[in-house]
């Protein structure tokens, strides 16, 4: 009779991460976690640079991530197909944040869900909710109106120019291909309102004052927030954006110290019982020097990869919290730059030509850059792929609407959009 032999127990499989959306914010998550040996799956409904990263274990294409039910069903099916039970979900787009939040209980039966519950997310998802809650908390916001009929617009003529924008970004963008519209005259305002009302409900149409100034008046508070307080934080200032006056996306940002922006942001996030990664956007109004809340992004933002060189590894903080690993508080150091080369080079050239930027300040920003949105010496293929994919990206984002019709302003308003579009409003 053979003596029993002892066997080393097989360690449980490592908990990985599932990133929904493979544009450069998703790539930043994959690199953050992949460098630590954490397996990363990327789910997307289009080709993206992340599929070429050595830090991505597998990329899975699905037909549709815009539809809420289809997105949730696809993620659950893929999780079951590949045995990803207990993995951590990282949505990178607003529509998947909303889907995961609304179906959080169902997803949480199989995954670790990093998205907060809907009673929290709804304050960020709908800008009308955002502005109403901020006003209740004494946080300044741009003057915003919600006319329901054309007759109500006449009272706003004296306040032109104004921006017409959606309360819910996705509903408007996928219908129109634009982030917002600018009205200079009463006729323009009337016409844009009629166009908007054909696409979205009147209660979703916001008319908002335009705060003067360019991106250098825009600030972002970025944090991992939990238990009613900020665990780790970063504040950044847009030094270049496109378009220059009404920026749709940052092209160069730099970390700073700004206690007032921090206090306003944390007041809002505590009031809505926020959990997870978040970016809160403000613009300083030169007319009264107030910092006015523009937007709350309940997800990773376009330049979140600035956190690693600045000392705050946001994706890993959230992952570690989900799997129960101890994490130390961190605070970003000032003076660290992030660059989106594919859009910053033409933006900087335009600003230099217009004398809005000096060669000295441009060179200084390049010296301070510690993170580029896609380029990385240790992971070079996504950057090479981005160059080769530019025709595809332009076609996908700029010339095809959600219905597949040609459209010359079909760029998204998210920070993950790749090329500039003129006339958008913050």
Secondary structure, DSSP 8 states (H G I E B T S, - for coil): ----------------EEEE--SHHHHHHHHHHHTTT--EEEEESS--GGGG-TT-SEEEE-S-SSSHHHHHHHHHHHHHHHT-TT-EEEE-SHHHHHHHHHTHHHHHTTSEE-S--HHHHHHHHSHHHHHHHHHHTT--B--EE---SGGGGGGGGGG-SEEEEESSHHHHHHHHS-SEEEE-SHHHHHHHHHHHHTTS-GGGEEEEE---S-GGGEEEEEEEEETTEEEEEEEEEEEEEESSSS-SEEEEEEEE--HHHHHHHHHHHHHTT--EEEEEEEEE-TTT--EEEEEEESS--TTTTHHHHHT--HHHHHHHHHHT------B--SS-EEE-HHHHHHHHHHHHHTTSS-HHHHHHHHHHEEEESS--GGG-HHHHHHHHHHHHHHHHHHSB-TTS-B-TT---SSTT--S--TT---
